Amino acid sequence: MRVTLCAAALAGTIGLLPLAQIPSSAQTVTERNADSEAVRDIVFPNKTFINTQAYVSVQGTLTADWLAYPNNTYSILCVPAQCLVASVRQIGPRQIGAIDGPIVYPLIEWSKDKVIAQDDDLCASTTIIIDRNAQTAFWVETPINQTTTACQSFRPITARTASIEAPPFWKSWQPK
């Protein structure tokens, strides 16, 4: 009670909100900021594609309708032996999740036209396909080991594809 009275007195003297208008800790961030213009998506850097004889670098948003966090940024750096991938996602209003990676994907093809890297985990095989001429990058996840106990409930049952594109913010600024 003493803290509440002091807070109320302080609020009144410096022009803060009355206690009745201060959001309770039980409210979610979304509820507290629902009407605030301060809540905006995180703006990640625009897509970049760098193609040299020594390396290929693609940075941008992994885009597909099956992604849980569509506002994200991926960085893929490929050299003749492997590709390194790091990523980060927006997981809530003004909130970014932990950095994933770098994850190493062994190379299965390196040519002047394309780069392909692939690695398997327990239930899925991930393939990265970079078209150096078209300056595109695709991410393909294919289910594997579906008959094993650990992978029987793995979803999806079929392969799914995503591409590296410009983030939503930068797409909205591009001419249509």
N, C-alpha and C positions, 0 to 999 in steps of 0.2 A: 504494500500500500504506500509506503513511504516513497519508493522509487516512482510509482505512478503519479503521485502528487508532485514530486520534483519535476518529472518529465512534463506534466501538464503545465506547471508554472513556467518552465523553460520554453516550452512551445509557445505559450502565450506571449512571452516577452520578446522572442526573436521572430515571431510571425510564422511559425511552422503550423502544420495541420493540427486541428484539435484531435485528441486521442480517438474519438469516435470515427474519424476519417483515416486513421493510420491502418493500413491493411494488417490483418492478423497473420501470424506465421503459418496458419493452416491454409491460407490461400496459395494457389499455385502462382508461379511467375506469369503464366499466360493470363490468369484471371486478373492479376494486379496490373498488367500492362496491356490489357485488351484494347483500351481506348487510346493508348499512348502512341504517338508517332515515332517514338524512340525505338520501337520494336521493328526491326527490319532484318531481312535476311543478310547473312554474311556475304560480302562480295569477294569472291575468289578471283585470282588473276585470269586474264583472257587466255584462250588457247594459243599455244605456240608449237611450232614444228621446226626442228633443226635437223638437217640431213647433211652429214659429211661422210667422207670415206672412213673416218675413224670411229664415228658414233652417230646414233640417231637419238634425238630427244623429243618426246611428246609430252606436253603438259596441258591439262584441261579437265573438263567435267566428264566423268563416266556417266553416260546417258542411256537409260532404258526404263521401260515401264515397270520392271520387276524390282528395282532398287528400293530398299527401305529408306535411304537417305539420298534423295536426288540432288541436293545442293552439296557438292563435294569437289575435291580437286585431287587429281592423280598426276604423278610425275613418273614417267617411264624413260629410263636411260638405258640404251642398248649399245653394247660394244661387241666385237666379234665372238666373244666367249659366252656372254650372258646379258640378260636384261635385269635391271634393278627397278623395283616399283615401290613407291611410298605414296601414301594417301592420307587425307583427312576429310572428315564429314561434318556438316552442320547437324547437330543432334537435337536442337531445340532453339527457341528464340535467343539470339545473341549468344549461342553456346556451341562450341566446337568440341568434338570428341578427341581422343588421343590420336597421335600420329601412328599410323600403321606402317611398318616396314623400317628400313628397306627389306623387301623380300626378293630373293634371287630366283630367277626363272632361267634355266639352261636354254641355250640357243639350239634350235634344230635346223634353222636356215638363215644364212646371211648372204644376200646377193645385192647387186646394184639396184634391183627393183623392189625387193621385199625382205622383211625380217620377220622370222617366226620363232617364238620362244614358248616353251611348254613345261609345266610341272604338275604333278599329281599330288593330291592329299588323300585322305582316307576315302572320301566318297565322291570327289569330283576332280576332273582334270581341267586345268585352266590353260588356255592357249591365247597368246597375244600375237596378233597379226598386224604388221605395220606395212602399208603400201607406201613406199618412198616416193613414187611418182605422183600419186593422188594426194599425198600428205594426209592419210587417214590411218586411224588405229582402231582395231576391234578387239574386244575382250570376249572370249567364248568359254563358257563353263559347261562341261559335259559330265553328266553323272557316270560314275564307275563303281564297281564292286557292289552293285545293287542287291545281290543275293546274300551278302554278308549281314549278320545280325545288326552290326553297327550302322549300316547304311540303308536298311529297309524303310526307315521313315524319312530318309533324306528327300527333300524337295528341291528342285523340280525333278520330275521323272525324265524329261527330255532336255536337250541342250538349250541354252539361252545365250543370247548375244547382246552386247552393249557396245557403244562406240565412244570415243573421246571427242567431245564437242566443246564449243564455247559455253561458259557458264550461263545460267539463266539471265543474270543481270546484263551481260555483254550481248547476249542474243537480242534482248529488248532494244538495244541501241543500234543494232545493225539494220541497214536499209532493207526493206522487204521487196 
